[in-house]
């Protein structure tokens, strides 16, 4: 019974590492967490310094991701501290059919907590067990590694783009200097040099 979910996890890990945009990664992870667990609610939270932002969610109509994030804040704080996945059933003492099963799995890569995956289901529709917690934890682990790689790639792309912009700016500056030198070498009068520099500046500064 566990073979199919584990086989899917392998495929999911490969596909997560093939995504090149953070938005695509967010959407894909929420979809996979939903299908893998059968959850009614799935929340993807990513860390931004000490704060957490909702990066993706699948909720019943009319429900608010921000409100759910606030409701589970103590569990997220605990997971940040322990760095372990958790499974809860509540309210305590209620019949299983009247309880909600809740899973929290931290996304950890390079010893850093990058965020959390949350999933829950009402007792009337199902119940999570330890195997579900372990599956979500493995999905979160794969996702964290893929996210770390994606952020590294995006950071390199941003660095390259910034470097290219700097080189283009430097080339424009050299072109301007070269134009002035050519004008002076041609013994142009002062007004002609001013006009030439003005033309160059208009081109450089658009």
C-alpha positions in Angstrom: 0.0 0.0 0.0 2.9 2.3 0.6 4.7 1.5 -2.6 2.7 4.0 -4.8 3.2 7.0 -2.5 7.0 6.4 -2.3 7.3 5.9 -6.0 5.4 9.2 -6.4 7.8 10.9 -4.0 10.8 9.9 -6.2 9.1 11.3 -9.3 8.1 14.5 -7.3 11.7 15.0 -6.2 12.9 14.9 -9.8 10.2 17.3 -11.0 10.8 19.7 -8.1 14.5 20.1 -9.2 13.4 20.7 -12.8 11.5 23.8 -12.0 13.2 27.1 -12.6 10.8 29.7 -11.2 9.8 30.1 -7.5 6.2 30.6 -8.3 6.0 27.4 -10.3 7.8 25.6 -7.4 5.3 26.9 -4.9 2.2 25.9 -6.9 3.6 22.4 -7.7 4.5 21.7 -4.1 1.0 22.6 -2.8 -0.6 20.4 -5.5 1.7 17.4 -4.7 1.2 17.8 -0.9 -2.6 17.8 -1.5 -2.6 14.7 -3.8 -0.1 12.8 -1.7 -1.9 13.3 1.6 -5.5 13.7 0.5 -5.7 16.8 2.7 -8.6 19.3 2.7 -6.2 22.1 3.5 -2.6 22.6 2.6 -0.5 25.7 3.5 3.0 26.4 2.3 4.8 29.0 4.4 8.3 30.3 3.6 10.6 32.1 5.9 11.7 35.6 5.3 14.1 36.4 8.1 12.2 35.7 11.3 8.8 36.2 9.6 6.7 33.6 7.6 4.8 34.4 4.5 2.1 32.4 2.8 3.6 31.2 -0.5 0.8 28.9 -1.5 -2.4 27.4 -0.2 -5.3 25.1 -1.1 -8.3 25.8 1.2 -12.1 25.2 1.1 -14.0 28.2 -0.4 -14.4 31.1 2.0 -11.5 30.2 4.2 -8.5 32.6 4.7 -4.9 31.4 4.6 -3.8 34.2 6.9 -6.3 33.2 9.6 -5.1 29.6 9.3 -1.5 30.6 9.6 -2.3 32.5 12.8 -4.2 29.6 14.2 -1.3 27.2 13.8 1.4 29.6 14.8 2.3 27.8 18.1 2.8 24.5 16.1 5.0 26.3 13.6 7.1 27.8 16.5 7.5 24.3 18.0 8.5 22.8 14.6 11.0 25.6 14.1 12.5 24.7 17.5 12.4 20.9 17.3 12.9 20.7 13.5 10.7 17.6 13.5 7.4 16.9 11.8 4.3 16.5 14.0 0.8 15.0 13.9 -2.0 16.2 16.0 -5.7 15.2 16.4 -8.1 17.6 18.0 -10.1 18.6 19.9 -8.7 16.2 22.5 -11.2 13.7 23.8 -13.5 14.0 20.9 -14.6 11.0 18.8 -12.2 10.5 15.8 -15.0 11.4 13.4 -15.3 14.8 15.1 -11.5 15.5 15.2 -9.3 17.2 12.7 -5.9 15.6 11.8 -3.2 18.2 11.4 0.3 17.7 10.0 3.3 20.1 10.2 6.6 19.4 8.4 9.5 21.9 8.4 11.5 22.5 5.2 15.1 22.2 6.2 18.2 22.5 3.9 21.8 23.4 4.8 20.8 23.5 8.5 18.3 26.3 7.8 14.6 26.2 8.3 13.3 27.5 4.9 9.6 27.2 5.7 6.8 24.7 6.6 4.2 22.5 5.0 0.9 22.2 6.8 -1.9 19.8 5.9 -5.1 18.8 7.7 -8.3 16.8 7.1 -11.6 16.6 9.0 -12.5 13.3 10.7 -15.6 13.0 8.6 -13.4 12.6 5.5 -10.4 10.8 6.8 -7.7 10.6 9.4 -3.9 11.0 9.2 -1.6 8.5 10.7 2.2 8.2 11.3 2.7 7.1 7.7 1.1 10.2 6.4 3.3 12.3 8.7 6.4 10.5 7.4 5.4 11.0 3.8 4.8 14.7 4.2 8.1 15.0 6.0 9.9 13.3 3.1 8.2 15.6 0.6 9.2 18.6 2.7 12.8 17.4 2.8 12.9 17.0 -1.0 11.2 20.3 -1.5 13.7 22.1 0.8 16.7 20.8 -1.1 15.1 21.8 -4.4 14.2 25.3 -3.0 17.8 25.8 -1.8 19.1 24.9 -5.3 16.5 27.1 -7.0 17.4 30.1 -4.8 21.1 29.6 -5.6 20.4 29.4 -9.3 18.2 32.6 -9.2 20.9 34.3 -7.1 23.5 33.5 -9.8 21.2 34.7 -12.5 20.7 38.0 -10.7 24.4 38.4 -10.2 25.1 37.8 -13.9 22.3 40.2 -14.9 23.8 42.9 -12.5 27.3 42.3 -13.9 26.0 42.6 -17.5 24.3 45.9 -16.6 27.5 47.2 -15.1 29.5 46.2 -18.2 27.0 47.9 -20.5 27.2 51.1 -18.4 31.0 51.0 -18.5 30.9 50.5 -22.2 28.7 53.5 -22.6 31.0 55.6 -20.5 34.0 54.6 -22.5 32.2 55.4 -25.7 31.4 58.9 -24.4 35.0 59.4 -23.4 36.2 58.1 -26.7 33.9 60.5 -28.6 35.2 63.5 -26.6 38.8 62.5 -27.3 38.1 62.2 -31.0 36.5 65.6 -31.1 39.5 67.2 -29.3 41.9 65.4 -31.6 40.0 66.8 -34.6 40.6 70.3 -33.2 36.9 71.1 -33.2 35.8 74.3 -31.6 34.3 74.4 -28.1 30.7 74.6 -29.3 31.2 71.6 -31.6 32.6 69.6 -28.7 29.7 70.6 -26.5 27.2 69.5 -29.2 29.0 66.2 -29.7 29.1 65.5 -25.9 25.4 66.4 -25.7 24.6 63.9 -28.5 26.5 61.2 -26.8 24.9 61.9 -23.4 21.4 61.7 -24.9 22.3 58.4 -26.5 23.8 57.0 -23.2 21.1 58.3 -20.9 18.3 57.7 -23.4 
